[in-house]
Amino acid sequence: MRIACVATTPLPARAANTIQTVRMAAAFQTAGHDVVVLAPDRVDREPGIDDVHAFYGVPSSLRIEALPWEPSLAGAGFALRAALAARSAGADLIYARYVPAATVAAFAFGIPAIVELHHGGYLPGTRASAWLRLLLRSSRLRHIVTVSGALRDAYRDAWRIPPDRIRTVPNGADELPRSPPRRDADRLVVGYTGHLYPGKGIELVVEIARLCPWAELQIVGGAEADLDRWRAPLDALENVVLSGFVAPSESAEHRRSIDVAIAPYGRRVAVAGGGDDAPYMCPLKVVEYMAAGLPIVATDLPALRALVVDGESALLVPADEPAAWAAALGRLRDDPALRARLGAGALAAFRARHRLAERPGRVLDPAPSRPSASARRPRGVLARGAARASPRPAPEGELPTLIYIAGQSHSGSTLLDSLLGAHGAVLGAGELKQLDAADPARAGLGDTPCPCGAPRKLACPLWRRVDASLAAAGAPRLLELELQAADPERFARDNLAVLRALRAASGRPFIVDSSKDAARLRRLLALPALVVVPVHIVRHGAAVVFSNLRKGRPPLRSSVRHVGGAIALAEALAACPHLEVAYERLAAAPGPVLASVMQHVGLEIEPDQLDWASREQHQIAGNRMRFGSSSSIRVDERWRTEMPLLLRAAATLLTAPSRLPAASLATLGRLVTRLAGGRRTARRPRPASRAAIPASPRSEARGLVDIVIPTFESARWIATAIESALAQGPVVGRVIVVDDGSTDETASVLDRFEGRCVVIRQKNAGTSAARNTGAAAGHAPWLLFLDADDTLLRGAVAALLAEAERSGAGVVHGQSRSVPSGRLRDGDAIVGRPPETARRCFWRALARTPGCVLVRRSAFDAAGGFDPRLRTAEDRDLWMRVAALEPIGAIDRVVIEKRDLPTSNLATSRTSHAAIVLELQLRYPRWCRERGIDPSFLATTPGAVLDRKLDVELRARRLRAVAALLGVAARHRLRTPLSRSLGIVLDPVRSPSSGGWLS
């Protein structure tokens, strides 16, 4: 593996972090990796050093490169240069203590990253925290390494980092052979190595020297400024030897010459850039003391108790009591056996956790350490009274990521569930739909045993913890859940409750649901709070028919059902990213296929994941293989030999449509639905997606709303949009269609509506101009702007108007739904009065489509209507301005359906959209001031707005959008450290149409 190690300070330097970085790089190289060290070329590097490798005591074959450092960029420029250097070196991994470099490498160039943290400098509230916040959103971050458990807990809890993405690997060193003990027993040689700045304990060393005239204190290290400060006080003491700084390669000789090592840390330890490192540190010098087998006297701090044990490998004394330190040193002077015992204990502790040669494997290991397979409880046996490790509870109420296995019966879903569940961060829960208590045919928690060996599910410790967690949260108990409830609210409540309980009970951030059902997948995808990662497992149709035939099911019916199920799954998966896995490939080559599945999920495969049968399992329903004790996997192709030839050929032919590409299957499904709907319209109820919104008794007023529909080259959709507008009832005054210079069949379609709506034709001037034209042609007090490819649900306008009358709001919006996916498009509703609503509309769009929004005409006119200069984000621009003038109301109902189209005739590129929104946000305060509105309610600055937009686009790796944002910032003469550093790399990336959006 090619690894780029990024140092935070120049090489060479006296800082301990450079010693750790260089020696870790050398350890990577010794382990067989191709390594390059990237360091900033700064003026504060150690002068007079010709051989950096000899200075640190590392092999000369280790590559070290110095990169330019721009002081004005506050280090961001070096991050970009380091990322570029890593890419040029062909790095497979960037390993850094400098988080900005890892962030840029991950987002800009897709290089996997591991960051090692030694202090709390990236915790929320610190200046550098934005870099870590951004990096945590990247799938290229493999994991975070912390040097202490306290630091791991601080970062995990502050950033809510999943357990599989953060781990503790303490500092390491090379073992130093112990020198023979000195014979001069009357004079104890006490050694101190390290810096002399506040918190390191130099003040305490002076007091110790005064109280222990019988001891010789040798002090090695310190920066020149600190040495100048302490040289006079220390030279006045006859028993103190101040050696000053020595090269790291020579410090071993100092440790060989001393009897006792001290680590006199204060209760607070300063770190570069400010802050207190005492709670989180893992001091390198203490590890080096342990590697030399030295007896240690150290400050009694929690961080040091994690390294040594009082009385076994060190003596721990209070920080502020020099007399106690003198007494501890006196004990060691008078008791050579105690010195030998403490030294041996320190060396044993070092060998157990701190060998530098073992550290690369622990850092690069893709999985946190877990008990070996041989140490796990045997499957099929429920050990009574056995000690059981309690899983780490998840934060209360936190949802897991749901891995949903979509497929059909007899397609290998149980095998995939078991393989996924063998990962340390994943719980395979089986077919969760079987927990539905409303269906007596389901037996998920009946008298069936649990694969873990429990005779009943509710006798299983895991499911008992889940039940207790549900009870503590006030949710329905396991036997009361309705995970397939027809009521959307009950469905959402029960499913989210059980997923939270599963995460809390298992401590796993990923839960597998192998329910397979397409309808369930659709409903889960529609839950805004839940992250769903679908994996579609498929199997040859004839094999599925054979499995059904063995259970006595007719082959013809099985074939038809298989094709129908494939179509339903294709339609459900059409609008969301998913991975298709063939059962035959999974069974034949489980390793590579499982690795691709784990990559899709966002995890890395674990070495023993294929040994799934050795892991405890708890699936609800599924194949009998989950009760087996063997992890062997073989392809089940008995259908090729045991199925009669003619029947096999017929099944293969009948199920052939299921092997079509997903897009073709979805198209076939829509065609079948249209044909079936045409024959059964009189007998079948209206589908739920077209359900009418109940009208309010107050919506009987007539002609209060004008609906404006701009259209350009939309002959395919415009008729549906007009029909949905005309179906809104008497509340609608006029339906005004503005043909913005279409050249397709739009004119002939509009001729069919002559007399039913107002049609205005104009030269092509853009969507904004067309909407303004339509608004000017109406007279009603309310306006709604419907896109030509959208469909209003029946009663939508009446429901919006009723809420406007009830609340007195000047703007009322509802929700939109995508078709055919059925996924809700809008997030939490914006409701209230200005300026709070204006601030929220400044940061996010009020609605995804203007057809969701009813606006008072007077507010529309006061805001100035749509800006005809804009070709995208024109509706967001309007809602920003209207929100500063009028209260906003909302209804919790879907009022419009919007087609999922590959491209939209009313949209421009995402690149232009991002830049235009930034342009609008930067100009918005001036618009407010011109109308006497104080823009201070935004509580932000132009620089913060720019950095937030850059953060979003970097996270999505849209480099052209970033370049366009930098162009807008340059026109406004706006610069931030982040924008300057990004400009170094992205200046060559030009975005088409990046200028001229606004005059």
N, C-alpha and C positions, 0 to 999 in steps of 0.2 A: 504494500500500500504506500502511495506517495502522501506524505503528511507535511503540511506547512504549519510550523509552530510560530506563533506571533508573540513577540515579547512586548511588554508595556514600556520599558525603559531602554535607553541605548546600551549597546555592548561595546566595550566592557563597562560595568558599573558596580558600585558597592552594594546596591540594593539586593536583599535576599530574593526578591521575586525574579531577578535575572538569573541568579544561581539556580533557582528551581526550574526556570524555563529551559536553560541550556542543558542542565543535567537530565531533565526529562526528555529533551530531544535526543540526547546521546543514548538514553535508555531505549527509546523507540528504535533508533538505528541498530543498537545491539540486538534488539528483538527481530531484526530482519526487514525493517521498513526503510523506504527511501525518504529522507528527512531533509528539509531546509528550514533554517531559522531566519525569520524576518524581524528586523529590529529597526526602530527609528534612529536616524542619523542626527543626533542632537548635540548641542554644544556642551551639555552637562555630562558627557561620557568621561570615563576615567582617563586622565591624560597619561602619556608616557608608556602606554602598553602596546608593544609591537605584536605580540603573539596572543591573540584572544583565546585560542584553544588551550595554550599552556596556562594562561591566567585562571581558567575555570577547571583545568585538569580533565579535559574531554579529548577524544581522538581528533586528530587533525583532518580526518576525512569528513567530519561533520560540516555541511555547508552553512555558512552564515552570511546573510546579505543585509546591508544597511540601506534603508530607503529614506528619501528626503522627508523632512518634517517641516510643515508650514505652521509657525507659531500662531498666525492670525486665524487659522481654522480650528483652533482648540482641539487638534488631534483628529478631526474628521477626515482631513486630507490624507493623513497617514493610513487611516482605515481603508480608504479607497485604493491607495497605492499597494497596501498589503494584499487586498483582495485581488487586484490585478496581477500582482506578482505570483500569488498562489495559482491563479488561473493559467498564467504563462508557464508555470512549472508543472502543469498537469496534475495538480493536487487532487487526490481522491477525498481528502479530509483536511479541514482547517481546524487546528487545535490552538485555542487562544485563551489567554487571561484578559485580553483586550476585547471586550464585547463588541464595540463598533466594527472592528475588522471582521469578526464572525458574522455580524448582521449584514454588512454589505456583501460579503462573499456569498452568503446564503440567498439573499434576495436578488442581487444583480447578476450573479453568475451560477446560481444553483449548486454551489459547492456544499456538501454536507459539513456540519460544524459540531464540535464539542467545545464548550467553554468551561474553564475551571475558575471558580470563584474562591478567593481567600479572605474576603472582607465583605462588609455590608454596603459597599459603594454603589450597588445597583438596586438596592431596595427602593420601594415607592417613596417618592418625596425627595430623592437625591437628584442631582443635576443629570447624571448619566442614566437614570432609570428608563428614559424613553427608548434607549437602544435595546435594553433587555426586553422591554414590553413588546417591541417590534419583533425581536428575534423569536420570542416565545410563540408568535403566530405563524412561524415558518415551519413547513413540513420537513425542511432540510436540517433543522436542529435535531441531532440524534439524542443528546441528553446533556444535562448540566452536571458537572462534578464539583462538589464542595469538599473542603478539607476537614470539616468537622460536622458532627451531627447537629449541633446548635445552629450552624449556618444553613445546613440543609433545611431544617424545620422553619427557619425564618423566611427563606425564599419560597419554600413550598406553600406556607400558609399565606404569605403576603401576595404571591402571584397565582395561587391556586394551581400549582404545577402538579400534573399527574405523577403518581409514584414512579412510573416507568421512565420518566424523563428527568429524574434527578436522583443522584446517589452520592454517597460519601466515600471518598478515597483519601485517607490522610497523607500528609507529606511523607516522602521517602528519602533514604540516603543509602550509601554503601557502607557495609560493615567495616569497622576499623579494628584491625588486630590490636589487642590490649598489650601495652608495654608491661614489663615486669614491675611490681610495686617498688617504690623508692624505699630506701633504707632509713632515710632521715625522718624518724617518727616524731621528733619534737616540733618540727615546723610543717604544718599542713599547707599544701599548695592548693589554693582555691582559684578556679578559673572562671572567667566571664567572657563570652564572645557575643558581639552584636553591636547595635547602634546605641547611641548615648542620648537620644532625644526623649522628651517627656513620656513617661509611662514604661520605659524600658528598665528603670530601677537604678540608674546611676547614683541618684541621691542616697538610696539605701545602701549601695556599695560603699560609699564614703563612711556612713555610720558604722557599717560592719567592720571596716578596716580600723576604725578607732576603738571599737569594743573588742577586737580580736588581734592584739599586737603579736600574738604567737603564730598567726597565720600570714602567709604570703599571698596577696591577691594579684593575679595576673589578668589584666584587662586588654582584650584584643578587639579592635574595630572602632567604628565611629567616623562620621564625616568631619572634614577639616574644621568647619565652624563649631561643631560640638566639642571637638578636641581642644580647640583654642579656649573654649569656655571653661572646660573642666581640668585643663592641664595644671594650672596653678594650685587649686585645692588638692589634687591628687599627688602632685610632686611634693607637697608639704608632708605627706604621710610616708614614713620610711618603709612600710611593709606593702606598698603598692607599686606594681610595675606596669606602666602604661606603654604598651607596644604600638598603639595606633593601628591603622588598617594594614592587613596583610592579604595577599591574594587568596581566593577560596581554595586554590590547590595547595596552599601552604598551611591553612588553618588546622589541618589534621595533626601536624607536628605539635601545635599548641595543646590539643586535646590529649596527646600522648604524654605530655609532661606534667599534667596536673593530677591531683588526688581526688578532688571533689569539684563538681561543676554546679554553678548556681544560675537560677533564672528568676531574678528578683523583680518580676513584673508588678506594676502598680494596678490599682483597681480599674483604671482607665488607661488605655494604650492608644496613642494617637496614630492615625494612618494618613498617608498622603492624600491631600484633598479634604482633610477634616474627617471627623467621626471617631467612634470608639471601637477598637478592634478586640477588646478584652473578651467579650462574650463569644466570639466566633473563631478565634485564632487557633492555629495548629503550628506552633513555633518550630521553624526548621532547626534552630540551634538546639532545642530540647531533643528533637529526633536524632540529631548528630551526637549529642551527649549519650543517648541511649545506644546508638550504633557503636560507640567506643566502650560500652560497658562501664560507664562512670557512675558512681553514686551521685545523686542529684538532690539539691535542696532548691525548692521552687515555691513560688507564691501559691497559696491555697485558693485557686480560682476554678470554677466549673470547667472551663476550657482545658485546664491542665489536668484535672481529675479524669478527663476522657483519655489522657495519654498515659498517666502513671497512677499507681496506687500507693497511698500513704502507708509507709511502713514496709512495703514489699519491693517497690522499685524506685522510691524517692521518699524524702521527708518534705511534707507540705506545711508551711508556716504562714501566719498572717502577713499581709503586705506592709502594714504600718507599725510593726513591732520589731525594731532592730535587736532588742534583747532576745527575742525568741529566735531570730536568725543566729545570733552569736551562740545561744544555747545548743541549737541544732548542729552547728559546725563543731562545737565542743564535744558533743556526743560522738561525732564521726572521727574526731582526732583521737579520742580515748578508746574507741572500739573498732579496731581494724576488721574484726569479723563482721560487724554491721556494715562497714563500707563494702566488703566483699559480697555480702548478701544482697545489698541494694544494687550494686553493679550488675550482679548476675540476674537479678529480677528485671532491671532495665533492659539488659541485652535480650532476655527471653521475650519481653514485650515487644521489642523492636523486631525480632525475627518473626513474630506472629503477624505483624500488621504493616511494617514500614520498610521492607526491603525494596529498594529502588528498582531492582531488576524485575520484580513482580508487578510493579505499578502499571506499566503499559497495558498488560493484559486486563487488569481490573478497570482501567479507564476505558479501553476500547470494547470491553465485553458488552454486547448489545443487550444483555439482560441483567437486572439486579441479581445479586447472589441469592440463591434459594437452596433449601435442603436438597440433597441428591436424591435420585429416584429410589435408591436402596433405603433411604432413611424415611421415606414417606409411608403412611399407613397402608397396609395391604388392602387392595380393592376387595369388595365383597364381604368384608368383615367389619362390623361395627364395634370398635374397641370400647369396652366399658371402663370408665374411670381413667382412660389414657390421657396424658397431658396433651392439650391441644392449643396450638398457637392462636391467639386471638387476632383476627385480621384488623388492620388499622382502619378505624371508621372514617368514612368520607365526611367532608363538611356537611353539616345538617342541611337537608333540602337540595343538595347538589345533584343534578341529573347526570347520568353517564352518557357516553356516546353509544348509540344503539347500532349494532351490526345486524342488519336484517337479511336473512338468507331467503331469497325468493326462488321459487321453483315449483315443481309438481311432485306428487307422491312417487316414491320409489326412484328418486333421482340422486340420492347420495347426500341429502341435507344433514342427516345424523353424523355421517363421517366428517363432513366439513365442520359441523358444530363441535365435534369432539376435538378435531385438530386445532381449531381456533381457541377453544376453552383450555387447551393445554398451555397456553401462553400465560405468563405470570400476571399480566395486566388485564386478562379477559376472563369473564365468567360465561361458560356455555349454559344458558338457561333452558334450552330446548324450545318446544312449541308453546310459547306463552299464551297463545289463544286458548289452549286447553284449560287455563285457569278460570274460564268464564263460568260462573256459578249458575247463570240463567239457563244454561243448556244441560239438562240432566244426562244427556248422552256422553258428555265429556267426563273424563275420569282423571284429570290431571292431578288432583290431590285426594283421590279416593284411596282404596286399599292397596294400590300398586306400590311396589317397593321403589326406593330411590336408588339410582346407580351407585351412590356412595356406599351402599350396604345396609342402609336403614330399612326396616321392614315396611314402613309407610313413609310417605313424603313428610308428614307433620311430625314424624319421629326423627327426621334429619335435623342435625344442629343448624345447618344453614337456613333451611326453610322455617325453622322455629324462630331464628333471629329475624328473618324477613317478616314473619307474622307479628313479632313483638315490635319491630320498627313501624309497621303500619298502624298498630294500636297506639303507639306513642305519638304518632303524627295525627291521630284522630281520623284516619282514613279507614275505609272498609277493610275487614280482615281478609285473609287469604280465601276463606270459604264464602266470602260475600262479594268478591270482585266480579265485575262485569266488563271484561276486557274486549268484548265484542258488542257492547251496548249500541243500540240504534241511536240513542240520544247522544249528540255530539259532545255535550258537556260531561255526561257520565263517562263516555269513552275517554275523553281527555283526562278527566280527574283520576279514574282508576288506573289507566296505563301509566301516567306520570308518577302516581303514588307508588306503584309496585316497582317501577324502575329506580326511583329514589331509594326505596327500601332495599332492593337488591344491591345497589352500590354501597349503601351504608353497612349492610350485613357482610358483604364479601370484601369490601375495600378495593374492588376492581373498578377502574374507570371505564371499561368497555364491557357491555353486556350483549350476548348473542341471543337473538330471537329467531328460531328456525321455523316459524309458523308457515312460511312459504306463500301464504294467501295474498293474491294481488290486491283485493279490496282492502285488506288490513294495511298493506303497505301504503296505499293511497291515503288512508286516513292518518297514518303515522306521519307521513310526509307533510301533511297539512297542519301539524302541531308546531307553531312557531318556536316554542321553547326547546324543542327536541332536535338534536343532531342525529340524522339517520344516514348510515352508510350501507347502501344495498349491495349485496353480492348475489348474482343470479346464477344458480347452478342448473345445468341442462344435461339431459341424457337422451340417447337415441330413442325415438318414439317407439320402435318395435320392442325394445327392451322393457319399456314401461308397460306396453300392452301385454307382454309375456308375464310380467309380475302380477298384473291384474288378473290375467287368465288363470294363474295358479291359485288365485283366491276365488275363482268361480265367477268372475265378472265377464260379461260378453265382450268379445274383442272389438266389434264394430262400435259399440257405445264407448269403450275405452279409447279408441282412436279418435272419435269425434270430440270427446271430452279433453283429450290431450291437446288437440289443435286449438280448441276454445280456450283452454288454460294458457297456452303459449301466447295467444293473441291478447288476452287480458293482462298478462305480465308485460308484454311489449308495450302496451298502452300505459301501464302504470309506471314503467321505467323510462318512458320516452323523454320525460322532462327533467330527469335528475341524473347526475354522474353515477355510473355503476360499473361493476366488473362482471363479465360473463366467464364462468368456469365450467368446462366440460367434465362431467363425472369420469369419463373414460381416461382423460389426460390426468386428472387428479389421482386416480387409483394407480395408473401406470407410472407416473413420475411425481409422487406427492411432494418431494422436497422443492423443486423449482416452482411448481404451481402454488404451493402454500406460500413460498417467498413472495410471489407476485400478489397474492391475496393480502398478506400482511403489509406490503408496501401500499396497496390501495387503502387499507384501513388506517395507515399512518404509523405502523409499528414495524419493528424488525423481527424477523424470525428468530426464535431461540433454539439453541443447539439441540435440546432434548424434546422439542415440541412434537416431533414425529412419534415419540414414545408416549402417545396420548393415553394409553391404557394404564400407565403407572400413575396418572394424575387423578385425583378425586373428582368425580363428576356428579352433577345434580340436575340433569336435564328433565324437563317436564315432557313426557311422551317422546316418541321417536322409535327408531329401529332397535332391535334387540342387541345390536352390536355394542350399545353403550354399557351393557352388563358384562361384556367379555373381559378376559384378562390378558388378551394378546393384542399387540399393536400392529400385527401384520396386516397389510392391505393388499388385496388382489382384485383385479377387474372381474366383475360378475358378468360374463358373456354367455351364460348357459342358453340364452334365447337363440343363439346362432346354431346350436347343435340340437337342442331339445324341442324347439318350436317347429311344427310341420312346415315344409318348404312353401306351400301355397299360402298358408296363413302368415308366414313370415314376410313373404313378398307383398301380400295385401296390406299388412300392418305398416310396412315400410312405405308403401305408396300412399296410404291414407294419412299417415302422419307427416308426409313430406313437407306440407306447408309450415310445420313447426320449426323447420330448419332454415326458413327464410331469414334474412337480416331483420333486426328489430324494427327498423323504419318501415320495411315492407309489411311486416306483420301488423304494425299499428295502422297503416293505411288500409290493409285488408279488414281490420277490425272496424274502422270507421265506415267502410263500405257496407259490411254486414249489418252494422247497427242502423245505418240509414235505410237499407232495404227492409229490415225487420220492423223498424219504426213506421215505415210507410204503410205496411200491411196491417199494423195493429194499433194505429193511432186511436181508433174509436174505442178500443178495449183496454189499453194499457194506461195507467196513470202517468202524469208528467214526471220525468226523472227529477231526482232531488236537485240536480245542478240547475234546473230551470224552474225551480219552485218559485211561485210568486211570493212577494213580500206582502204580508197583510197590511191593507190600507188602514190608516187611522181615521176615526170618525171626523176628525177636524180637516181631512184632506178633500172635502167635497167642494172646496172653493174652485172656481173655474178660471182658466187662463192666467195663472199666476207665474208660470215658468215658460221661458223660451229655450228651446233646445237647439243649439248651433252645431252643425256637423260639417267640418271642412273635409274635402275629399280631393285626392290627386292620384290618378291611376289606380283607383280602388274599386273597379267595376265588380270584382269578385266578391267583395264584402259589403258594399254600401247598402244594398237592398236589405240585408239583415239588420244593419244598424238603424235604418229609417223605420223599418217595421217595429223594432223594439221601442223606438221613440214614440211612434204613433200609438202604441199599445199602452202608454202610461196613463191614459184616461183624461178626464176633463181638466185636471190641474195644469195641463200643457196648453199654452196659448198658441205658439207657432213652432213648427219644426222647420228650421231654416238650413238648407243645404247650400254650401258655397263650393262650387266646382272651380278649383284653382288651376285652370288651364289643362285639364286632363286630355290625353290624346288616345286613350283606349276606349272601351265600350261604356264608359261611365255615363255619357250623355244619353245613350239609348236606355240605360237602366233608369235614369232619372225621369225620362219621359213617361215611364209607367206610373209615376207618382204625381202626375200633373193634377192639380186641384187638391191634393192631400197635404202637400207641403210647399214651402216657398223655396224656389231654386234660383240661385244667383250665380252667374258665370262671369269669371274675370280672368285676366292674364295671370300667369303663374307669378305669385308674389310671396309665397311661403305660407306656412301654417298660421303663424301669428297674424299676418295681414288678413288671411281668410277668416279667422275667428273674429277679428275686429269688425270686418265687413258684416258678418252675420249678426253680431251683437247690435250694430247700428241699425239693422233692419227690423229689430224687434221693439216691443213696447212693454213687455211684462216686467214686473219688479224684480224677478229673479232670473238668473241665467245658469245654464248647464252646457258645457262644451263636451260633445261626444266625438271620439275618434271614429273614423270610418270603418275600422276593423274591430270595434268593440260592440258589445250587446248589453243593453240595459235589461235587468230582470224586471218582470212585471211588478208594478207597485213601487219601484225604487224611488221615483221622483216624489211620489206622495209621502213616502216614509221620511225622506230628507226634508221636505217642506214642513211636515208635522213637527220634526225636531227643531227646525228653525223657529216656528211659531211658539213652541214650548219654551225654548231657552233664550230667545231673543238674540241669537247669534247672527252675524252677518255672513258667516261661512259655515257650511255643514258638510261633512264628508263621511262616506261609508267605506267599506272594504271592497277590494277587487279579487277576482279569482282567475287563475290561469286555466285555460282549456287547451288540450284535453287532460292535463296533469291533475287539475283540481286543487292545486296548491294556492293558498292565500298569498297575495302579493304584498300586502301592507303590514307594517309592524304595529306597535302600540299607537293608539290614536292620540293626536294632539288636540287637547281640549282646554279651554280657559279664555282668559282675557289678556290683551297686551299689557305689559311688554313681554311676559313670560312666553306666550305663544309665539311672539315674533322671534324671540331668541331661539326657540326650538325649531322654527321653520328656517332660521338662518343656517342651522347645522344639518338639517335633513329635510327631504321632500315631504310636503304635507300628504301627498298621495302619489301612487305610481302612475296614475292616468287621470286627466282632468275630468273624465266622465264620472268619477266618484264624487265630485265636488259641486255643491250648489252654492252660488255666490250672489249676494245682493247686487243688483245693477248699480246702485249708487256707490257701493264700495268698489266695484269694478271700474267705474268712471273716475272716482277719486284717485285710484291707484294708477290710472293712465292706461289701462288695458294691457294687452300683450305687446311686447316690444317687437315691432316688425323686423328689426335688424337681426334678431336671433333665429337660428334654424334648429336649435336644440336648447333644452333647459328653459324654454320660454314660459312653461307653466310654473316651474319652480320659482322663476323670477317674479311672476305675478303673485304667487302665494306669499312670498317673502314680504312684498309691499303691502298686500291686503292685510296680513297678520298684524302689521303695526297700526292698523286703523280700526279693525273690527274684532269682536269676540269670535271664537271658533267653537263649534259644536260637532258632535259625531254620533253616529249610530253604530251599534255593534252588529251589523248585518252586511252580508255581501250584496252589493247593489249592481255590480257590473261584472261581466265576464270578458276577459281579454285573451285573444288568441296568442299562443306561443308560436311566433313566426321566426324563421331563421334570420330575416332582416326586416326592418320596418321602413315603409316609404316616408315616414314622418320623422326619422331619426338620423343623426349623423354618427360618426365614429365615437367610441368611448374616449379616444384621445381628445377630440375637440370638446366633448361634453365636460370632461374634468377641468380643462383649462377655462371654459366659459363659466362654469360654476364658480371657480376661483375669482375670475374677473368680476362677476356679479357680487360676490361676497366682499371684495375689496372696495367696490363702489357703493355698496349699500349704506355705510355710515354717512356718506355725503348726501345721499337721497334723503335720509332721515333728517339731517340738519337743515336741509332746504325746506322741509315742511314743519320745522319747529319741534322735532322729536329728538330727544337726547339719546344718542346711540350707546351711551355707557351701559345700557341694560345688556349689551352683548357680552360684557365681562371678558373680553379677549383683546388681542392685539393683532395687527396685520401679520406679524411674524408668526404668531401662534396659528393663525388660519392657514398660512402657507405650509408650515410644518405638518399640520394635521392632514392636509390634502396630500402632501408628499408621502406621509406615513401610509395612507390608504393605498396609494398607487404602488409604492414599493412593496407593500405586503402582497399585492396582487401581481407583482412582477411585470407591471405594464410600463416599460422603460420609455416608450414614446409618449405616454401620458405624462410621465415625470418630466421629460424634456419640454413638453408643451407648458407645463406648470412653471418651469424655470423661465420660459420665454415671457409668460405673463408677469412673473416677478421682476424680470429685468425691465419691462416697460414701465412698471410702477416704481422702479428703483428700490426694490425691496430685497434685502439680503438677510439671511440667517446663517449660522455656521453649517447647518445641514444643507441648505440650498447651495452654498458656496462649494462645499465638498462634493456634492452630487454633480455640480457643473463641470468638475474636472474630468469625470468619466463620461458624462452624458452629453457633453457639448457636441460631439459628432453626430448624435442621434437627432435627426431633424424630423419634425412631425409635419405632414402635409396639412395645408390650410391652418397653420398655427397662428395666423394673425388676421386682423381685419374683421373680427367678429363684432366689435362695437366701434363706432366712430368716436 
